Amino acid sequence: MADWDERYARGEHASAEPSALLVRAVRAFASKHGGESRGSRRALDVACGAGRNALFLAEHGFVVTAVDSSRVGVELMRERVRVRGLWLDARVADLEGGEFQIEPDSYDLACDFYYLQRDLFAPMRAGVRRGGLFVAAIHLTGDDPEAKHMNPDFLLRPGELRAEFKGWEILHYAETDGHDTDAGQHTRRSAELIARKG
């Protein structure tokens, strides 16, 4: 954890700009659920880091639960929440250690950006309500030098993310050809998904 605490403390991966993929997903959600009371929409941001996506969701009327194991990242997010006059449930928890449990049928939108923990896919699928969205961008195995030095346990195989959501309505799926242009300073090849639970 110290490694991520140090990165956030240095200002790395601390962009306040949300993922363009999430912006697209929230537009899709709004077009289908526009009449709902804003306070009734719940969202989960897994491995939220410094909270760029959680803040965006809160600004767009979601009641957000945001979870990360980095205390420094979560504190940075809490400060941004305070400055913007927002509210969200920001939690420091070790996901791998099971310190946070995803309650079934609890969220209208769940997102996972650049964090791969394969045993979380089933709870995340169960946690999304019928008609809700799952949004993700996660790094893929590839030929770039960085990927070759990474633990393959933290990299998706081609097609793996899509297969995890078999039976859902796939609104968007892509595997980037090269570097990801996301604002969060993630520069490796990624799989992107927006899927609706039928």
C-alpha positions as CSV (number, residue, x, y, z in Angstrom):
1,M,0.0,0.0,0.0
2,A,2.9,2.3,0.7
3,D,3.7,2.4,-3.0
4,W,0.3,3.9,-3.9
5,D,0.3,6.2,-0.9
6,E,3.6,7.6,-2.1
7,R,2.4,8.0,-5.7
8,Y,-0.7,9.9,-4.6
9,A,1.4,12.0,-2.2
10,R,3.6,12.9,-5.2
11,G,0.6,13.9,-7.2
12,E,0.7,10.9,-9.5
13,H,-2.6,9.5,-10.8
14,A,-4.3,12.4,-9.0
15,S,-6.1,13.9,-12.0
16,A,-9.5,15.4,-11.2
17,E,-10.8,14.7,-14.7
18,P,-13.2,11.8,-14.9
19,S,-12.8,8.9,-17.4
20,A,-14.3,9.7,-20.8
21,L,-15.8,6.2,-20.7
22,L,-17.6,6.9,-17.5
23,V,-18.9,10.2,-18.8
24,R,-20.3,8.3,-21.8
25,A,-21.9,5.6,-19.5
26,V,-23.6,8.3,-17.3
27,R,-25.1,9.8,-20.4
28,A,-26.4,6.4,-21.4
29,F,-27.8,5.9,-17.9
30,A,-29.5,9.3,-17.9
31,S,-31.1,8.7,-21.2
32,K,-32.7,5.5,-19.8
33,H,-33.4,6.7,-16.2
34,G,-33.8,10.4,-16.6
35,G,-37.0,10.6,-14.7
36,E,-35.7,9.0,-11.5
37,S,-35.1,11.0,-8.3
38,R,-31.4,11.9,-8.3
39,G,-31.0,10.8,-4.6
40,S,-32.3,7.3,-5.4
41,R,-29.4,6.4,-7.7
42,R,-26.6,4.5,-6.1
43,A,-23.1,4.0,-7.5
44,L,-20.0,2.1,-6.5
45,D,-16.5,3.1,-7.4
46,V,-14.1,0.2,-6.7
47,A,-10.4,1.1,-6.3
48,C,-11.3,4.7,-6.6
49,G,-7.9,6.2,-6.0
50,A,-8.0,10.0,-5.6
51,G,-11.7,9.9,-6.5
52,R,-11.9,11.6,-9.9
53,N,-14.7,9.2,-11.1
54,A,-16.5,9.1,-7.7
55,L,-16.6,12.9,-7.6
56,F,-18.1,13.0,-11.2
57,L,-20.8,10.5,-10.1
58,A,-21.6,12.5,-7.0
59,E,-21.9,15.7,-9.1
60,H,-24.4,13.9,-11.4
61,G,-26.8,12.9,-8.6
62,F,-25.5,9.5,-7.5
63,V,-25.2,8.5,-3.9
64,V,-21.6,7.2,-4.2
65,T,-19.7,4.6,-2.2
66,A,-16.0,4.9,-3.1
67,V,-13.4,2.3,-1.9
68,D,-9.7,2.2,-2.0
69,S,-6.9,0.7,0.0
70,S,-4.7,3.9,-0.2
71,R,-5.4,6.1,2.8
72,V,-3.6,9.0,1.0
73,G,-5.8,8.6,-2.1
74,V,-9.0,8.5,0.0
75,E,-8.0,11.6,2.0
76,L,-7.3,13.5,-1.2
77,M,-10.7,12.5,-2.4
78,R,-12.4,13.6,0.8
79,E,-10.7,17.0,0.6
80,R,-12.0,17.4,-3.0
81,V,-15.5,16.4,-1.9
82,R,-15.3,19.0,0.9
83,V,-14.1,21.8,-1.4
84,R,-16.9,21.0,-3.9
85,G,-19.6,20.9,-1.3
86,L,-20.5,17.3,-2.2
87,W,-21.1,14.2,-0.1
88,L,-20.0,10.6,-0.7
89,D,-19.2,7.5,1.4
90,A,-15.4,7.3,1.1
91,R,-13.9,4.2,2.6
92,V,-10.3,2.9,3.1
93,A,-10.5,-0.9,2.8
94,D,-8.3,-3.7,1.5
95,L,-10.4,-5.2,-1.3
96,E,-8.1,-8.2,-1.6
97,G,-8.3,-8.8,2.1
98,G,-12.1,-8.8,2.0
99,E,-12.5,-5.6,4.1
100,F,-15.3,-4.4,1.9
101,Q,-18.3,-6.5,0.9
102,I,-20.4,-5.6,-2.1
103,E,-24.1,-6.0,-1.1
104,P,-26.2,-7.8,-3.8
105,D,-28.7,-5.7,-5.8
106,S,-27.5,-2.4,-4.3
107,Y,-26.1,-0.2,-7.1
108,D,-27.5,1.4,-10.3
109,L,-23.9,1.8,-11.6
110,A,-20.7,0.2,-10.6
111,C,-17.3,1.1,-12.0
112,D,-13.8,-0.4,-11.9
113,F,-11.0,1.6,-13.5
114,Y,-7.5,0.0,-13.9
115,Y,-7.9,-2.5,-11.1
116,L,-8.0,-6.2,-11.6
117,Q,-9.1,-8.6,-8.9
118,R,-10.8,-11.5,-10.6
119,D,-12.7,-12.7,-7.6
120,L,-14.5,-9.3,-7.5
121,F,-16.3,-9.8,-10.8
122,A,-19.0,-12.1,-9.4
123,P,-19.8,-9.8,-6.4
124,M,-19.8,-6.7,-8.7
125,R,-22.2,-8.4,-11.2
126,A,-24.5,-9.4,-8.3
127,G,-24.2,-5.9,-6.8
128,V,-25.7,-4.1,-9.9
129,R,-29.4,-3.8,-9.9
130,R,-31.5,-5.0,-12.9
131,G,-31.2,-2.3,-15.6
132,G,-28.0,-0.9,-14.0
133,L,-24.6,-0.4,-15.6
134,F,-21.2,-1.8,-15.1
135,V,-18.3,0.3,-16.5
136,A,-14.7,-0.6,-16.6
137,A,-11.4,0.0,-18.3
138,I,-8.7,-2.5,-17.2
139,H,-5.2,-3.1,-18.6
140,L,-4.6,-5.9,-21.0
141,T,-1.6,-8.2,-21.6
142,G,0.4,-6.8,-24.5
143,D,3.7,-6.4,-26.2
144,D,4.6,-3.0,-24.7
145,P,7.7,-3.2,-22.4
146,E,5.8,-2.1,-19.3
147,A,3.2,-5.0,-19.6
148,K,6.0,-7.5,-20.1
149,H,7.4,-6.6,-16.6
150,M,4.0,-6.6,-14.9
151,N,2.5,-9.5,-12.9
152,P,0.0,-11.2,-15.4
153,D,-2.4,-11.6,-12.5
154,F,-3.1,-7.9,-12.8
155,L,-3.6,-7.9,-16.6
156,L,-6.7,-9.1,-18.5
157,R,-6.4,-11.5,-21.3
158,P,-8.0,-10.5,-24.7
159,G,-11.8,-11.0,-24.5
160,E,-11.7,-11.8,-20.8
161,L,-13.6,-8.8,-19.6
162,R,-16.4,-9.2,-22.2
163,A,-16.7,-12.9,-21.2
164,E,-17.2,-12.0,-17.6
165,F,-20.4,-10.1,-18.6
166,K,-21.8,-12.7,-20.9
167,G,-25.6,-12.4,-20.9
168,W,-25.5,-8.7,-20.2
169,E,-26.4,-6.1,-22.8
170,I,-23.0,-4.9,-24.1
171,L,-23.3,-1.1,-24.9
172,H,-19.6,-0.7,-25.6
173,Y,-16.6,-3.0,-25.8
174,A,-13.2,-2.2,-27.1
175,E,-9.6,-3.3,-26.7
176,T,-7.4,-0.3,-27.4
177,D,-4.7,-0.8,-30.0
178,G,-2.1,1.2,-28.2
179,H,-1.7,3.5,-25.3
180,D,-4.9,4.5,-23.4
181,T,-5.5,8.3,-23.6
182,D,-7.4,8.4,-20.3
183,A,-6.9,11.4,-18.2
184,G,-5.9,9.3,-15.2
185,Q,-2.3,8.8,-16.6
186,H,-2.9,5.2,-17.5
187,T,-0.9,4.6,-20.6
188,R,-1.1,0.9,-21.4
189,R,-3.4,-1.1,-23.7
190,S,-6.8,-1.6,-22.0
191,A,-10.1,-3.3,-22.4
192,E,-13.1,-1.0,-22.1
193,L,-16.7,-2.1,-21.2
194,I,-20.1,-0.6,-20.6
195,A,-22.7,-3.3,-19.9
196,R,-26.3,-3.2,-18.8
197,K,-27.7,-5.9,-16.5
198,G,-30.8,-7.4,-18.2
